[in-house]
Amino acid sequence: MHPAKDDIAKASQQIGLTDSQTENLWEAFQDIQANKPKINFASFLIYIGSLIAFLSLTWFYTAHLKSGYALLNSTSYAAIFFSTGFYFWHTKKIKVPGGLLSALGIVMVPLIVYSLQNVMDWWPTPSPDHYGSFYRWVHGAWVPMEICTLLVACLVLYFVRFPFITVPIYLILSFMSMDAIHLLIDPKTDHWRYYSAASIAIGSLLNVLAFGLYRKDLKDFGFWAYLFGMFLCWGGLTSWNTQTEWGEFIYFSINVSFLLLANFFHRKIFMVFGSLGVVVYMSHLAMVFSDSLMFSYILAAIGFSIMMLATFLLRSKKLPQLG
């Protein structure tokens, strides 16, 4: 008997299920396992291949093409990626390559719009230098490209429910928030605090979205929302120029709250970023008290006390499992 089936049979016996109910439970369990994405060596190679294709078709080859050729090539590549992706997903039922090819099609959309704008010589602000800057510099001229990409990505996600397709959507949302600020705010104004605030706001919304996705048992979609949500939220908090010790302490307190949220929501991602924030604050204190040997002793004592507390909780089995 399969080890998992053996365990299910034993558990069913303990709670008094009949043989037919146990068999139905096993079949349902197999269906759930079959629909889970499996990361094996072949899947890993597909992800690596898509990453290489993404790099070659965005940063590298565009530097050697004129706008007309770039528009033709990017449109052709997008058509190939979307058609083969939809074919694998809907016809062959091969999910990983179908989803990744569809995601590559989305990646081509900003280049299509950029090339079209160059051909038509239509820019809402002075034209940026080259397409490679799209992934490096904040610029108001990128907003039309981002709007088109977001619309296409949402449309593709409607037909291809592959969790990784949410990645370009979250990236574009974060890019769009910064580029819109650059477009709308006075150029003489310090934009950085606005960028940080936008990052915190979008990150918080993505965390709320992730919580809702987990509640609906869409954990694969919720994973990416939590990952990008915490990255944006924590990044915005860390880049915020607090300038005062009270501000630094508030930053520390927020990161401690992330650790508590890891316990409440059973999510490792809160623990990871909360721990990073605590380390950042400890580094700040180390600079402030660099001449005080006593600070080193106090910090060591705090760390040792936390270890002993965690050991006690572990032995008493009061620490929850984080997913």
Stockholm file with secondary structure:
# STOCKHOLM 1.0

chainA/1-323         MHPAKDDIAKASQQIGLTDSQTENLWEAFQDIQANKPKINFASFLIYIGSLIAFLSLTWFYTAHLKSGYALLNSTSYAAIFFSTGFYFWHTKKIKVPGGLLSALGIVMVPLIVYSLQNVMDWWPTPSPDHYGSFYRWVHGAWVPMEICTLLVACLVLYFVRFPFITVPIYLILSFMSMDAIHLLIDPKTDHWRYYSAASIAIGSLLNVLAFGLYRKDLKDFGFWAYLFGMFLCWGGLTSWNTQTEWGEFIYFSINVSFLLLANFFHRKIFMVFGSLGVVVYMSHLAMVFSDSLMFSYILAAIGFSIMMLATFLLRSKKLPQLG
#=GR chainA/1-323 SS CCHHHHHHHHHHHHHTCCHHHHHHHHHHHHHHHHHSCCCCHHHHHHHHHHHHHHHIIIIIGGGGSCHHHHHHHHHHHHHHHHHHHHIIIIISCCHHHHHHHHHHHHHHHHHHHHHHHHHHTCCSSSCCSCGGGGGTCCCGGGHHHHHHHHHHHHHHHHHCCCGGGHHHHHHHHHHHHHHHHHHHSCTTSCCHHHHHHHHHHHHHHHHHHHHHHHHTTCHHHHHHHHHHHHHHHHHHHHHSCCCSHHHHHHHHHHHHHHHHHHHHHTCHHHHHHHHHHHHHHHHHHHHHTTTCHHHHHHHHHHHHHHHHHHHHHHHTTCSCCCC
#=GC SS_cons         CCHHHHHHHHHHHHHTCCHHHHHHHHHHHHHHHHHSCCCCHHHHHHHHHHHHHHHIIIIIGGGGSCHHHHHHHHHHHHHHHHHHHHIIIIISCCHHHHHHHHHHHHHHHHHHHHHHHHHHTCCSSSCCSCGGGGGTCCCGGGHHHHHHHHHHHHHHHHHCCCGGGHHHHHHHHHHHHHHHHHHHSCTTSCCHHHHHHHHHHHHHHHHHHHHHHHHTTCHHHHHHHHHHHHHHHHHHHHHSCCCSHHHHHHHHHHHHHHHHHHHHHTCHHHHHHHHHHHHHHHHHHHHHTTTCHHHHHHHHHHHHHHHHHHHHHHHTTCSCCCC
//
